């Protein structure tokens, strides 16, 4: 058993017989009261977030989680098919584990998946992906004075907002956490 002082952002704990991930935590010492930890937890199965207070020094059950780098192959219904590059085993992972960034994944990209035993419980795409723009309206010359954005479709079919000076056929870098344009790729 671990104590609350062992908590860190991203840790997995067993809380109310449910597997939860620590999203955020703060150690607080209010005036003449006892110190406590204010923790934001995300239930791994349902995805719901909750707030909880733990006393300083309280026992908690930390769960060991393995992380593996896997290659994204294709989407099959509601699952993403990933391959272990060392053993060539194919693993089916629920697409909801990727959140909104699953629309930005291109075949062959490496993703980080966390496992409890053999069950995938979390998935992280790379922080940035490089995709080609397949459709956007042409920008008007001279419209670059302001930070005006226009909609664009990238090669995976996702819609994002890009600056007016970017055109069809150009490659851009996209932040997968926010689905926002980062920069043009040379």
SVG drawing of the C-alpha trace seen along z (x, -y; Angstrom):
<svg xmlns="http://www.w3.org/2000/svg" viewBox="-19 -44 30 56">
<polyline fill="none" stroke="black" stroke-width="0.4" points="0.0,0.0 1.2,-3.5 0.4,-6.8 -1.1,-10.0 2.4,-11.5 3.2,-9.0 0.5,-10.4 1.5,-12.0 -0.3,-13.2 -1.1,-10.2 -0.9,-7.6 -3.5,-4.8 -5.2,-4.0 -8.0,-1.7 -10.7,-4.0 -14.1,-2.5 -13.2,0.8 -12.8,-1.2 -9.7,-1.8 -9.1,-5.6 -6.4,-7.8 -5.1,-10.9 -5.7,-13.9 -4.7,-16.6 -3.7,-16.9 -2.9,-19.6 -1.5,-19.4 -3.3,-22.0 -2.6,-23.2 -5.4,-25.5 -4.7,-27.7 -5.1,-25.8 -6.7,-22.7 -5.0,-19.5 -3.3,-19.1 -5.1,-17.2 -4.7,-16.3 -7.4,-17.6 -7.4,-15.1 -9.2,-15.0 -9.8,-11.4 -11.0,-10.0 -12.7,-6.7 -11.0,-4.6 -14.1,-2.6 -16.7,-5.3 -14.5,-8.3 -16.3,-10.4 -14.3,-12.8 -14.7,-13.3 -13.1,-15.3 -12.0,-13.7 -10.1,-14.7 -7.6,-12.4 -6.1,-13.0 -2.3,-13.5 -0.7,-10.1 -3.8,-8.1 -3.2,-4.7 -4.1,-4.3 -3.7,-1.4 -1.5,-2.3 -2.0,-0.1 1.0,1.0 0.4,0.1 2.5,1.1 3.1,-1.3 3.9,0.0 4.6,-1.8 2.3,-0.3 1.8,-1.1 -1.6,-2.2 -2.8,-0.1 -6.4,-0.9 -9.9,-1.5 -12.3,1.5 -15.7,0.3 -15.4,-1.2 -11.9,0.3 -8.5,-0.8 -6.2,2.0 -2.7,1.6 0.4,3.7 3.3,4.5 6.4,3.7 8.5,6.4 6.1,9.4 3.8,8.3 0.7,9.1 -2.4,7.2 -4.3,5.6 -7.8,4.1 -8.2,1.0 -11.5,-0.9 -11.4,-4.2 -12.8,-6.2 -9.5,-5.8 -8.0,-8.2 -10.7,-10.8 -11.1,-13.4 -7.5,-12.8 -8.5,-9.5 -9.6,-11.4 -6.1,-12.7 -4.3,-9.3 -2.7,-8.2 -1.7,-4.6 1.7,-3.8 2.0,-6.3 3.3,-5.2 1.0,-5.5 1.5,-4.9 -1.0,-2.5 -1.2,-1.7 -2.2,1.8 -3.4,3.3 -2.5,6.9 -3.7,7.6 -6.5,5.0 -5.8,1.6 -6.9,-1.2 -5.5,-4.3 -4.1,-5.5 -2.0,-8.5 -1.4,-9.7 1.9,-11.5 1.8,-15.2 2.0,-16.4 1.0,-14.8 1.9,-16.0 -1.0,-15.8 -1.7,-17.0 -4.6,-19.4 -7.0,-17.8 -9.6,-20.6 -9.9,-24.2 -11.2,-27.4 -8.5,-29.5 -7.2,-32.4 -7.5,-36.0 -4.2,-37.8 -3.7,-40.5 -5.9,-38.8 -2.9,-38.0 -3.0,-41.1 -5.3,-39.4 -5.3,-36.0 -8.4,-34.9 -8.9,-31.1 -10.7,-29.1 -12.0,-25.4 -9.9,-22.7 -10.1,-19.0 -7.0,-16.9 -6.1,-13.5 -7.6,-11.5 -11.0,-13.3 -10.8,-15.5 -11.9,-19.1 -9.6,-21.7 -9.2,-25.5 -6.1,-26.8 -4.8,-30.3 -5.8,-31.9 -2.4,-31.6 -2.3,-27.7 -3.6,-26.0 -4.5,-22.6 -1.6,-20.1 0.5,-21.7 1.6,-19.6 0.8,-21.1 1.7,-20.1 -1.4,-19.6 -1.4,-19.5 -3.4,-16.3 -4.4,-17.5 -6.4,-20.5 -6.8,-19.6 -5.3,-23.0 -3.0,-24.1 0.6,-24.4 2.8,-25.3 3.5,-24.5 5.9,-21.7 8.6,-22.5"/>
</svg>
